[in-house]
């Protein structure tokens, strides 16, 4: 008998995680061949949870276009870490020393019941994961490619440390899916959906970070930003003007996220 999770896995493979195409196939109730199901099952190299599983993260069920399947390495219990605070930290790939130090100081001074979520990209993402590991905090990395096609390669050591230290690396893309620009845009909704609070420690005009911020606000999440010099064209200052929390320390976050 074919199960719902097997159908979702097959459709995710067939339509390369394209949410709209998968949803259209579900609405049409496309016929699925059992032999094709078995073939796709045999291709899966990593663990996974689906939207119909009990251990699927509750936060993602509440967002627009929740991923039908999440492939992962590490401790999937972090999906259900209900007694802990989940903070997504995002920012520029081309980050400054100020952005690096701000991220380190804030993350490292959070209590151990705070979990750090980011995208394991260059720059602020990598700094936030490394800072969490150094502070013995749990961390979740959300990728824009398959687990066997990890990008960027220079962050593979952080990937391994996250898994080795009880963290979690997750993606909605099948193992062999290569990184594509639209994948990283899509993964931002997962970063926004998993958190209780979104922190922007450095970002500038035309930054992809603004996409994550807009999604977080759409999902009803609070957003905070580290302030910048007035000479810098930082979207952090613009967001603070529009109502985002001004964050200068870990204590500022603790007062908001309790």
N, C-alpha and C positions, 0 to 999 in steps of 0.2 A: 504494500500500500504506500502510495506517495504522500509524504507529509507536507504541510504548509511551509515549513522551513526549507525543505528540499526544493520546492518550487521557487521560493524566493532566491535561493542560492543559484539555481539554474538561470533564472531571469536576469540576475545580477551579472552573471557570466555572459549570457547571450547579448545583453544590451550594454555591456561595459559600464555598469553602474549609472547609466543615464536614467535619472529618476522619472522623468516624464514618459520615456519609452516603456519602462517597467510598469508604471502605473497604467498606461494605456493597455498593455498586455493583460494586466489583472482585470481591468474593466471589461475587456473583450472576452475574458475567460478562455484565453488561447489554450489549445490542447498541448499537453506536454507528454512527450514519449518517455516511458520509464527507462529505456536504454540510454537516452540522452542524459537523464538525471544521474544515472550511475556513472556515465562517462565524466560528467562535470565533477561529481563527488570525488572521483579518483584523481582529479587534477588539483584539488585543494591541498596545499602544503601547510597551511596555518590553521589555528583554531578560529572559530567564528561564532557570533551570536546573531540571531535574526530578530526582526521586529515582533515576531510572534512568540519569542522565548521569554521566560520569566526573568532571566538575568540581563535583559536588554535595559540600558540606562533610562530611567524615568524622564530625565531632563530632555532627552532627544525625542521622546514621544510627544512632547508639547510644542515642538517647533514646526515650521513649514518644511515640508519635504524631508521627514526623518529618513535616514538611510535604511534601506531594507535589510542590509547585511553589514555587519562590522567584523572585519578580520583583525585579529590581534595577536600580540606576543606579550606575555607577562601575566600579571595578576588581575583577572577580570573582576574580582570582587570590588575593585575600585570603582566600577560602574555603579555599585550600590552602596557607596560609602556614605550612608545617610547621616551619620553623626559627625561628619567632618565638613569643613567649609572649602568649597572649590573655587579657586581664583584663576582665571585665565589671564595670562600676561602676554601682551603682543606689542610689536613695535617694528622699527626700521631694520632692514637687513644691513644697510650701510650706516651702522650706528656710531655715535661719537663716544668718547671716553665718559662724558657726562651721563649719557644714556646707559652705558655699561655699569658705571658705579651706582647710579640710582637704582637700577634693577637689582644689583647684588645686595645693596643695603636693605632694601625693602623686603625682598624675598627671604634673605637669611635671618631676618628678625621676626618673621611670622612664627607663631606657635606650631607645635607638631600636629595639631589637629587641622591644619590647613594643607590643602592639596593644590599643587601648581599644574596648570594645563597650558600647553603652548603647541606650536607647530613644528618644532625641531628644524626650522630653517636657519640660515645664517643670521648673525646679529643678535637682536634682543631675544628671539626664541631660544637660541642655543644658550645664551647667558642665563635665562630664567631656569632652564632645565638643570644646568650645571650648578647654579646657586642652590636650587632645591636639593640636589643630591648632596652637596657639601653641608647643608643644614639638616640632613637626615629627614627631609620632607618627602612624602610620596609625590610622584609626578606622572602625568599622562601626556604623551606626545601624539598629536594627530597628524597623519601624513597625507600628502596629495598624490601618492603613488602606491603601488603594491609593495608588500613587505620585502619581497625579493629584489625589488628595483629601487632600493632606498636612495634618496637624494636629499641633501648633498652628501657626497661620499665622505667629505672631511668630518662629518658629524656622526659617522658610524660608531665611533668609540662612545659617544654619548648615548646613542641608541642601545648599545650593549649594556652600558652601566645602568640605564633605566630599568631594563629587564632584570639584570642581575641583582638589583637592589629593591626588588618588590614593586617596581612601577609598571606602567602599561604603555605599549605602543599600539595605536589603533588606526585603521584606515577603512574606508568604504570600498576600496579598490582591490580587485583580485590580485593574487600574488605577482603575476607577471605584467601588470599594467605600468607602463613607463610614465614618468612625470610629464604632465602637460600643463600649460598656463591655466586653463580653465579648471583643472583639478584642484589647484591651490585656492582658487576662488570658491569652489564648492566646499572645500574642507573647512573654510572659515565659519560656516554655519554650525558645524559640529563643535568647534572651539567655543563659539558663543553659546550654543545650546547646553553644553555640559556644565558651565560654570554658574556660580551664584553671583559673581562680581567680575567685571572685566576691567583690567588695569592696562592703560597705555603708558609706557614709560618713555617712548620716543617715537615720533612719527611726523612726517612732513607732508606738504601739499602733494596731491596725486598719489598718496600712499595707499597701498592695498589694505592697510590697517583700517581705513575709514569704512571699508566694506564690512569688516568684522564688527566695528562699533555700531553701524546701522542695524546689523542683524541682531546684536545683543539688545539694542533699544527696542527693536520690533518684538523680541521675545520677552520683553518686560524686565530685562536685567539692568542692574545699576552699573554705571560706568564711572571710572575715576582716571585722572591723568596727572602725570608729573609736570609741573609748570616749567616753562622755558624762557630764556632771554627774549626780550621784545624784538631783538634784531633777527631772531631766527623765525623762519616761516613754518612754525610748528602748528600742527592741527591740535596739539594738546591744549594750547592756550585758547584756541577758538572753541574747543569743546567745553572748556571750563566756563567760558563766557556764556555758553548755551545751557549750562546747568550741570555739567559733569562735576563730580567731586574733585577737589584739589587734594592731591595725595603727595605728602612730603615724607612720610614714614610708614612703617608697618602699623604703628599705633592708629594712624588715620583709617586704615582698612579695618582693623579690629573693632573700632567704634561703630563702623557701618555694618559689617558682616559678623553677626553674633549667633 
